[in-house]
């Protein structure tokens, strides 16, 4: 390992030389309080920025062991440190001048969710801190300006590290914040444990703020109506630090959310979708917790479906297509939603979240009048309303469904919640009484066996499996080699870095696990085992991470693989 002074001398020696001379800076350097690693040097001031990482030893960082010894606390500490470091870095971003991306200093931007990221890693053994970032090495035109880079590496970054990574230097208020973050993480983890113990699929604490600021901001809306549980559904969660918290507990089974337009139905469902993740203090949804495997289902016209057994919902198609191994490159609303249900079951989901507004109507219901005109033996679709009861009774899969135009689900629901000006009321009794006046209601059918033995064979890459190319295309999609994997309807992806991680997971699966023998469940199991043992960074086999990654859930890994058109089954 070289010294910081070695780096300074090298940079002075290449000043005003051609930009490629910066390549000699790659390496690891010991600074007085941390280790600086220049992992990748950009080839041009206008190219993607250089990749730099900083490591502080645990004996110098000195964060309390109780803040990182358990995974949920460690992730919360990493999130806090990354936010603090990002706030300090912002003061120096582009303060070093030059052409192109000269002077850029950037780290991951965290949203409202607390997620595991490669941008900041706390060692679970000794509490050492690793922070990964991008730095634009300065140049004038394409000529090295090493004086400005020396300013970044020897002035700006040490100040950011000093204000973030050394617990002993924290003022009392900052130490208290570390403690509060750890306590919140412990409370949230206990709340998730209690969901199972109390037989709940979701919990929404009284006082939670569910509406968001705008369509492009996930921050809490100012002056929003705080959530208040119906008395009949109110439960108490006893948490280690927050104490006894009251709120609405949604029991396992079939729950219907109804109400007029703009009264908060979809807002509640959206909060439950996001409730699979923990949220930072002040978000308003800190104590909105949902079954961790819950999947939001919707219609996805035009998506690719590969060998999915949708016979549970669709049989006897006019063209005699095999619905036990259904394939299409252009799914309809009903076939895509049927495939989504079965794929979610395959991923191990124990709860479905469904909004009538984003569902295929003919997949969800068929009313009595339609059945009188189009007889059952002429209709290949068995609607979801006839299966939802058995999905819970036979498979233990709960459903929370938003409905605004049809009362068909009143017959099969265990409970009905009406949203009235963002205030929930339980109206199960009234709904059941109203439904009784409309006859026997829908027919609840038992489930037929569904096959999950799908075996991916390989990717269509023309024999170039070892050279997959990936690019994140915003929040909507991932370019994977020649394929664009559409993910805009996988609504529980919370961060673009999760999409980047899905690309790396897909690539690693293609080069190591997809062999024509393992089924999809076995492949995802192996991917999760790899990440659990070695971390997300282990997926990058090129020596460094070109981009920061964020851990997706098991359900999103399945969703990404299922939407990859170039994957052959």
Phi, psi and omega in degrees: 000135180272167180267166177299325180293326175299319179295317180299316181295320178298314183298321177295326183288337182257005181302134178071011173272175178297149187305323181302341179296338177301335183305331180292350180280346182301131181153188183243134186229137180267115173265169183305320186243358183201169175252128178256129177241120173267101191275329181206135179250127180298150183273352187200145180297344180261358181276177176304138186300161177291155180255125184230143176226151181234134177235131175247126180296151181301323182290343175264323179294314172061031174287145182303136183302329181289352179268354181216002186284340175248148189300318182292327176286321179299315180298320179294319177295316178302317180298315180298313182296321180295319178295318179295315181296318180298320180296322179287318180300323183302331180294334186251359182298123181063018174284336169273131191260161177158189183270162177061231181268017179306131176087355178292134171227119186217142172231174182301141175261116183276144174268210182278342181274152175260108188234153177280125185230152174281347182294332177216124183229126173260127180293121182292346181272309186240000178078012175298148185246129176241128178235128178254142183207174174249140177224127175275109181291124189291149177206154169255108192068241174241028177252132185301133171244080188289338177300321179289324177291322175300322177298317180295309189282333185251350178239303187293305184296316177303324178294320179295319179294316182298325182275357185238317198258002183240102187300324184296337180273354181293138170292167185304321182294323180287323176296322178294325178294319176302317179297316182295322178297318179295319180293319178298318178299320179293319178296317181294321178295319179293322178299321178292324177295320182292332176308309181294315183297329183264002179070033182253153173258341179198158178218135177233113184290145172300140181090353178297147175254108185268320181295146179260163187300316180195180179291344180244006178229128181265011178282158182295144179286134177291142177061026177285157179285119178297146182288139176226126183287144167299141183301326182290341182246007183284132177231167180240127173254125178264109185254153187301324186243320180282346180080210182279116179248128178264150178181182181276121174261125177261109182293161174300154181126210182248117181242132180250133175248119183235177178144171179287168179298141178067024179258359172111011180297305182291332176296317177296315181296321179298320177296322178291323175302313182284345182292356173286347178246154170281154181235155183288159176299137181092354180288333183096344181241026182303325181243039166256108184235137183232149174319125191300334183263007184301140182235131173280125181252146177199169173282144180223074180306132175092357182282162178274138177231129185238109172053043179263136179278094181260015183296343175299331183241333186225125178219165172054051176294148184303328180271010177061030177291145183285112180270358173276340173224063190285132178229139172197150174262001184211071185292148173280176177300315184288316181291325179292321180288324175298316178297321179299320178297311183293320177296322177294320175300317180299326181282351180095016180298137177248008176205140175248138174243122189226135174245124180307325184296332183250019181250160174280122186301317183288343173280329186277316186212160165219112184284170187298321182295318178295321180293333177289327182273313179252104186293157184304321182286354176258358184245116182284347185265126167266111188292156182303326182299334180272353181246340189299325180293315182289331177302324177277312185297324185259330184244353180071023180261114180280159176226133170244118190235128173269124179226135180234349186232348182229137178262013184301327184281352177303324184294327188255354183284144173279328179208154181231127179249127176256127175270125182230104184054047178069009178250122181278143175227139175275125182233032183302313183299313182296320180295319180293321178294318178295319181294328181297333179284356180249030175086202186283345178081204186281159177268121179268120185258148174288157180281146171262154182302140179241134181270133176243022184267051178276131184242105175293140183261304181189175174264147175280088183233012179064033178079016181252038186306328185278358185233046177298140174247140183229147175206130177279127181253071181067211180272359190260328190199172182227126173273120183237104186057241180269358187258144170252114181270111183280122183234011185294338179261005171271085199283352180263008168287124188258347189207145179297334178291336172291323177295319177300317179296323178298323176298316179293321177296319179296316179297315182296319177298319182294327183267346186234325191244332181279105187227010180081002179242322182278140175276174187297321179298316180297322181295314180293323176303316180293321177297315180294322178295320178299312182293319180299322184279323189236354181087162181298327183298337181293344180287338179273113186258016181259010177097337177206164179267113177296332179222160175280149184239157179223134188291122172274166175282165176304321184295324179284332175296313176302314183299319180295313180299319182293337182260006179275107185292334183278355179276127182262137177248000000 
